[in-house]
Amino acid sequence: MARLRIAQLANFVSETSGGMKVAIDRLGSGYLAAGAERMLIIPGRRDKISETEMGVVAEVRAPRLSSTYRMIAEPWRAFDVLRRFRPTSVESSDKWTLSGVGGWAARHSVGSVLFSHERLDDMAAGWSRSRRLVRPLVAAMNRRLATGFDIVVVTSDYSAGEWSGLSADLRKVPLGVDLETFNPDKGAPDPGPGPLQLCYVGRMSHEKHPQLGVAAAAELHRRGVGFELHMYGTGPDLKSLRAQAGRAPVQFHGFVAGRDDVARRLAASDISLSVSPTETFGLAVLEALACGTPVVTADRGGARELITSRCGEWGSPDACGIADAIELLADRLSPQVRTAARSHAAEYDWQTPVSRMMEIHEQAAEKGRRAR
């Protein structure tokens, strides 16, 4: 088989991005290590192509949507870069302005893969507050995406749910965790009689549900539980979250740039919160578990699929449900629970998803060749 030339495309990627950026970068470096050529196409301030140790990185001029994110508003700019790169397959991590990547690939006899990082039905319902209104629109979008790409990749059973009944060639590929960076050696909670140390690592934006963690903290404070919640991350909801916390012992530390620093803060916590009920996977869950820190999640969503009763708890996605789960887990914290957390995370190395994705790109590229 000819050498694979894989082009990855994404919107909403910046230096402060979280799980999606980590996944794209780790898969991309894995493709290179496996012998493929790799190009990454992302939005930027101006058109720019750079040769890096991570392959070719192409920034295409895109308008700013916020202080953090840009979105490619003129897809032809990305298509022009693709035409020059001549990929054997494309991997799009965007369902919005880059949704036409599958069509471009079909017209040029190139294999196409859609990496589904979000569940549009639940996300859109959260924006509109009405699942009934958005369901037909999302169903129509997903039907178009299912037929527009050769293969659709999801990371969890929850994520697969929105593709039920559609014609997509669906593949489940759980992601991995950097077990060297995230490990219990980075630290441990203070064994003294101080307050329970809770943490949340993620974007302070409504779709990530940080407000649910803060609401649970307010409920614990009302119950008289001794704790401190440390919020790590930045985003548009930071001001409202500070106001929501009120007098509860919640500290906002802002964005933590270094992965080693994130690992130290996770390892020093008693419990990590990853409570979004619409998370399609939950890299933050695996990073905490890899540090030996047990996790509380919502009782639905992809993050719930990553923990067992040996290394975490889950509750209904409301203040009382998450607060109850925190108290249940706090009552059984022990070295054995921390060991179980690390052991569970060790099942999710990055080589497995890289190998699986390489197979998928080979299959997609073969579909493209057959279409010539």
C-alpha positions as CSV (number, residue, x, y, z in Angstrom):
1,M,0.0,0.0,0.0
2,A,1.2,3.5,-0.8
3,R,2.2,5.8,2.0
4,L,-0.7,7.4,3.7
5,R,-1.1,11.2,3.5
6,I,-3.5,12.2,6.2
7,A,-5.0,15.7,6.5
8,Q,-6.6,16.6,9.8
9,L,-9.0,19.6,9.8
10,A,-10.5,21.4,12.8
11,N,-12.2,24.6,13.9
12,F,-12.3,26.0,17.4
13,V,-8.7,25.1,18.1
14,S,-6.5,27.4,20.1
15,E,-3.6,27.3,22.6
16,T,-6.2,27.1,25.5
17,S,-8.2,24.4,23.9
18,G,-8.8,21.2,25.8
19,G,-9.7,17.6,24.9
20,M,-10.2,18.0,21.1
21,K,-6.8,19.6,20.6
22,V,-5.1,17.0,22.7
23,A,-6.8,14.2,20.7
24,I,-5.9,15.8,17.4
25,D,-2.3,16.3,18.4
26,R,-1.8,12.9,19.9
27,L,-3.4,11.1,16.9
28,G,-1.4,13.3,14.5
29,S,1.9,12.5,16.2
30,G,0.9,8.8,16.2
31,Y,0.3,9.0,12.4
32,L,3.8,10.4,11.9
33,A,5.4,7.7,14.1
34,A,3.6,5.1,12.1
35,G,5.1,6.4,8.8
36,A,2.3,8.5,7.4
37,E,2.6,12.1,6.2
38,R,0.4,14.4,8.2
39,M,-1.0,17.9,7.6
40,L,-3.1,19.8,10.2
41,I,-5.5,22.6,8.9
42,I,-6.8,25.0,11.5
43,P,-8.1,28.6,11.5
44,G,-5.7,31.4,12.0
45,R,-5.2,35.2,11.8
46,R,-3.8,34.9,8.3
47,D,-2.9,32.2,5.7
48,K,0.3,30.5,6.8
49,I,1.9,27.2,6.2
50,S,4.7,25.9,8.5
51,E,6.9,22.8,8.5
52,T,7.0,21.5,12.0
53,E,8.1,18.4,13.9
54,M,4.4,17.6,13.9
55,G,4.1,17.7,10.1
56,V,2.8,20.5,8.0
57,V,0.5,22.9,9.9
58,A,-1.6,25.1,7.7
59,E,-3.5,28.1,9.2
60,V,-6.2,29.6,7.0
61,R,-7.5,33.1,7.5
62,A,-10.6,33.0,9.7
63,P,-12.6,35.5,11.6
64,R,-12.5,35.6,15.4
65,L,-15.6,34.4,17.2
66,S,-14.3,35.2,20.7
67,S,-11.2,36.1,22.5
68,T,-10.1,32.5,22.2
69,Y,-11.6,30.9,19.1
70,R,-11.7,31.5,15.3
71,M,-13.8,29.6,12.8
72,I,-13.1,29.0,9.1
73,A,-15.8,31.0,7.4
74,E,-14.5,30.4,3.8
75,P,-14.1,26.6,3.4
76,W,-12.6,27.1,0.0
77,R,-9.4,28.3,1.7
78,A,-9.1,24.9,3.4
79,F,-10.0,23.1,0.2
80,D,-7.3,25.0,-1.7
81,V,-4.7,23.8,0.9
82,L,-6.0,20.2,0.6
83,R,-5.7,20.3,-3.1
84,R,-2.0,21.2,-2.9
85,F,-1.3,18.6,-0.2
86,R,-3.0,15.8,-2.1
87,P,-4.0,13.7,0.8
88,T,-5.0,10.0,0.6
89,S,-7.6,10.6,3.3
90,V,-9.0,13.5,5.3
91,E,-10.1,13.5,8.9
92,S,-12.5,16.3,9.8
93,S,-13.1,17.2,13.5
94,D,-15.8,19.8,12.6
95,K,-19.5,19.5,11.8
96,W,-20.0,23.2,10.9
97,T,-18.3,25.2,8.2
98,L,-16.0,22.2,7.4
99,S,-18.9,19.8,6.9
100,G,-18.3,20.0,3.1
101,V,-14.9,18.2,3.5
102,G,-16.5,14.9,2.8
103,G,-17.9,16.2,-0.5
104,W,-14.6,17.7,-1.5
105,A,-12.9,14.3,-0.8
106,A,-15.5,12.4,-2.9
107,R,-15.0,14.8,-5.8
108,H,-11.2,14.2,-5.6
109,S,-11.3,10.4,-5.0
110,V,-9.9,10.9,-1.5
111,G,-11.1,8.9,1.6
112,S,-13.0,10.8,4.2
113,V,-13.4,10.4,8.0
114,L,-15.6,12.5,10.3
115,F,-14.3,12.4,13.9
116,S,-17.4,13.2,16.0
117,H,-16.2,15.1,19.0
118,E,-19.6,16.4,20.1
119,R,-23.2,15.2,20.2
120,L,-25.1,17.8,18.3
121,D,-28.6,16.8,19.5
122,D,-27.8,17.3,23.2
123,M,-25.5,20.2,22.6
124,A,-28.2,22.1,20.6
125,A,-30.9,21.2,23.1
126,G,-28.8,22.9,25.7
127,W,-28.4,26.0,23.7
128,S,-32.1,26.3,22.8
129,R,-33.5,24.7,26.0
130,S,-35.9,22.7,23.8
131,R,-35.0,19.3,22.4
132,R,-38.3,19.2,20.5
133,L,-37.4,22.2,18.4
134,V,-33.8,21.2,17.6
135,R,-34.2,17.5,17.1
136,P,-35.5,17.7,13.4
137,L,-32.7,20.1,12.5
138,V,-30.0,18.0,14.0
139,A,-31.4,14.8,12.5
140,A,-31.2,16.5,9.1
141,M,-27.6,17.6,9.7
142,N,-26.6,14.2,10.8
143,R,-28.2,12.5,7.8
144,R,-26.2,14.7,5.6
145,L,-23.0,14.1,7.5
146,A,-23.6,10.3,7.5
147,T,-23.8,10.2,3.7
148,G,-21.1,12.8,3.2
149,F,-18.3,10.9,4.8
150,D,-17.0,7.4,4.2
151,I,-16.5,6.6,7.9
152,V,-17.8,8.3,11.1
153,V,-15.7,7.8,14.2
154,V,-17.1,8.1,17.7
155,T,-15.4,7.6,21.1
156,S,-18.2,6.2,23.3
157,D,-21.6,4.5,23.2
158,Y,-23.2,7.8,24.3
159,S,-21.6,9.5,21.3
160,A,-22.8,6.8,19.0
161,G,-26.4,7.4,20.1
162,E,-27.1,10.3,17.8
163,W,-26.2,8.2,14.7
164,S,-28.7,5.5,15.5
165,G,-30.8,4.6,12.4
166,L,-28.6,6.5,10.0
167,S,-26.5,5.0,7.2
168,A,-23.1,6.0,8.7
169,D,-20.3,3.5,8.6
170,L,-19.8,4.0,12.3
171,R,-16.6,3.0,14.2
172,K,-16.0,3.3,18.0
173,V,-12.5,4.4,18.9
174,P,-12.0,5.3,22.6
175,L,-9.2,7.8,23.1
176,G,-6.1,7.4,25.3
177,V,-4.2,9.2,28.1
178,D,-0.5,10.2,28.5
179,L,0.4,7.8,31.3
180,E,3.8,9.3,31.7
181,T,2.8,12.9,32.2
182,F,-0.3,12.0,34.2
183,N,0.8,9.7,37.1
184,P,0.5,9.4,40.9
185,D,4.2,10.4,41.3
186,K,3.3,14.0,40.5
187,G,2.0,14.3,44.0
188,A,-0.7,13.2,46.5
189,P,-3.3,14.9,48.6
190,D,-2.3,16.2,52.1
191,P,-3.1,13.3,54.4
192,G,-3.8,15.7,57.3
193,P,-7.2,16.6,58.7
194,G,-7.8,19.6,56.3
195,P,-10.8,20.1,54.1
196,L,-11.7,17.7,51.2
197,Q,-9.8,18.9,48.1
198,L,-11.9,18.9,45.0
199,C,-10.9,20.1,41.5
200,Y,-12.4,20.8,38.1
201,V,-10.2,21.0,35.0
202,G,-11.9,22.3,31.9
203,R,-13.2,25.2,29.9
204,M,-15.4,27.7,31.8
205,S,-18.1,27.6,29.1
206,H,-21.7,26.6,29.4
207,E,-21.5,23.6,27.1
208,K,-18.9,22.0,29.4
209,H,-21.3,22.4,32.4
210,P,-18.8,23.9,35.0
211,Q,-21.8,25.6,36.5
212,L,-23.0,22.1,37.6
213,G,-19.8,21.6,39.6
214,V,-20.1,25.0,41.2
215,A,-23.8,24.3,42.0
216,A,-22.8,21.1,43.7
217,A,-20.1,23.0,45.7
218,A,-22.8,25.5,46.9
219,E,-25.0,22.5,48.0
220,L,-22.1,20.9,49.9
221,H,-21.4,24.3,51.6
222,R,-25.1,24.5,52.6
223,R,-24.8,21.0,54.1
224,G,-21.8,22.1,56.2
225,V,-19.3,19.8,54.4
226,G,-15.7,20.9,54.8
227,F,-14.1,21.2,51.3
228,E,-12.3,23.4,48.8
229,L,-13.1,23.3,45.1
230,H,-10.3,24.4,42.8
231,M,-11.4,25.4,39.3
232,Y,-8.7,25.3,36.6
233,G,-9.5,26.8,33.2
234,T,-10.8,29.9,31.5
235,G,-13.7,30.8,29.3
236,P,-16.6,33.1,28.7
237,D,-18.6,32.0,31.8
238,L,-15.9,32.8,34.3
239,K,-17.5,35.9,35.7
240,S,-20.9,34.3,36.1
241,L,-19.4,31.3,37.8
242,R,-17.6,33.5,40.4
243,A,-21.0,35.0,41.1
244,Q,-22.7,31.6,41.3
245,A,-20.2,30.4,43.8
246,G,-21.2,33.0,46.3
247,R,-19.7,32.2,49.8
248,A,-18.9,28.6,49.0
249,P,-15.1,27.8,49.2
250,V,-14.5,27.8,45.4
251,Q,-11.2,29.2,44.0
252,F,-10.7,30.1,40.4
253,H,-7.1,29.7,39.2
254,G,-7.4,30.4,35.5
255,F,-5.8,28.5,32.6
256,V,-3.0,26.1,33.5
257,A,-0.6,26.0,30.5
258,G,1.7,23.1,31.3
259,R,0.5,19.5,31.2
260,D,2.9,18.6,34.0
261,D,1.4,21.4,36.1
262,V,-2.1,20.1,35.4
263,A,-1.0,16.6,36.4
264,R,0.4,18.0,39.7
265,R,-2.8,19.7,40.6
266,L,-4.9,16.6,39.7
267,A,-2.6,14.3,41.7
268,A,-2.9,16.7,44.8
269,S,-6.7,16.5,44.8
270,D,-8.9,14.0,46.7
271,I,-11.6,14.0,44.0
272,S,-11.8,15.4,40.4
273,L,-15.2,16.6,39.0
274,S,-16.1,15.9,35.4
275,V,-19.8,16.3,35.5
276,S,-21.0,17.3,32.0
277,P,-23.9,15.0,31.0
278,T,-23.2,15.8,27.3
279,E,-19.4,14.9,27.3
280,T,-18.8,12.5,24.5
281,F,-15.7,11.0,26.0
282,G,-13.8,12.8,28.8
283,L,-10.1,13.0,28.5
284,A,-10.1,15.0,31.8
285,V,-11.5,11.9,33.5
286,L,-8.7,9.7,32.3
287,E,-6.0,12.3,33.2
288,A,-7.4,12.4,36.8
289,L,-7.6,8.6,37.1
290,A,-4.1,8.3,35.7
291,C,-2.9,10.5,38.5
292,G,-4.6,8.2,41.0
293,T,-7.4,10.7,41.7
294,P,-11.0,9.2,41.7
295,V,-13.7,11.0,39.7
296,V,-17.3,12.1,40.1
297,T,-19.3,12.3,36.9
298,A,-22.9,12.7,35.8
299,D,-24.8,9.5,35.5
300,R,-25.1,9.9,31.8
301,G,-22.8,10.9,29.0
302,G,-19.5,9.6,27.7
303,A,-17.6,10.4,30.9
304,R,-19.8,8.0,32.9
305,E,-18.5,5.1,30.7
306,L,-14.9,5.7,31.8
307,I,-15.3,5.0,35.5
308,T,-16.4,2.1,37.7
309,S,-17.4,2.0,41.3
310,R,-13.8,1.1,42.2
311,C,-12.5,4.5,41.1
312,G,-15.4,6.9,41.1
313,E,-19.1,7.8,41.7
314,W,-21.8,9.3,39.5
315,G,-25.0,11.2,40.2
316,S,-27.9,12.8,38.5
317,P,-26.8,16.1,36.7
318,D,-28.1,18.5,39.3
319,A,-26.6,20.1,42.4
320,C,-28.0,17.6,44.8
321,G,-27.1,14.5,42.7
322,I,-23.5,15.6,42.2
323,A,-23.2,16.6,45.8
324,D,-24.5,13.2,47.0
325,A,-22.0,11.5,44.7
326,I,-19.1,13.5,46.1
327,E,-20.1,12.6,49.7
328,L,-20.4,9.0,48.8
329,L,-17.0,8.9,47.3
330,A,-15.4,11.0,50.0
331,D,-16.6,8.4,52.6
332,R,-14.6,5.6,51.0
333,L,-11.4,7.4,49.9
334,S,-8.4,5.2,50.5
335,P,-5.0,4.3,48.9
336,Q,-6.8,1.3,47.4
337,V,-9.2,3.6,45.5
338,R,-6.3,5.7,44.2
339,T,-4.5,2.5,43.1
340,A,-7.7,1.3,41.3
341,A,-8.0,4.7,39.6
342,R,-4.5,4.5,38.1
343,S,-5.0,0.8,37.2
344,H,-8.2,1.6,35.3
345,A,-6.6,4.5,33.4
346,A,-3.7,2.3,32.3
347,E,-6.1,0.4,30.1
348,Y,-6.4,3.5,27.9
349,D,-3.0,4.0,26.2
350,W,-2.6,6.1,23.1
351,Q,-1.1,3.4,20.9
352,T,-4.4,1.6,20.7
353,P,-6.5,4.4,19.2
354,V,-3.6,5.4,16.9
355,S,-3.4,1.9,15.5
356,R,-7.2,1.7,15.1
357,M,-7.3,5.1,13.3
358,M,-4.4,4.1,11.0
359,E,-6.5,1.1,10.0
360,I,-9.5,3.3,9.4
361,H,-7.5,5.7,7.3
362,E,-6.2,2.8,5.2
363,Q,-9.8,1.7,4.6
364,A,-10.9,5.2,3.8
365,A,-8.0,5.7,1.4
366,E,-8.9,2.4,-0.3
367,K,-12.5,3.6,-0.8
368,G,-11.1,6.8,-2.4
369,R,-8.9,4.8,-4.8
370,R,-11.8,2.6,-5.8
371,A,-13.8,5.7,-6.7
372,R,-11.3,6.9,-9.3
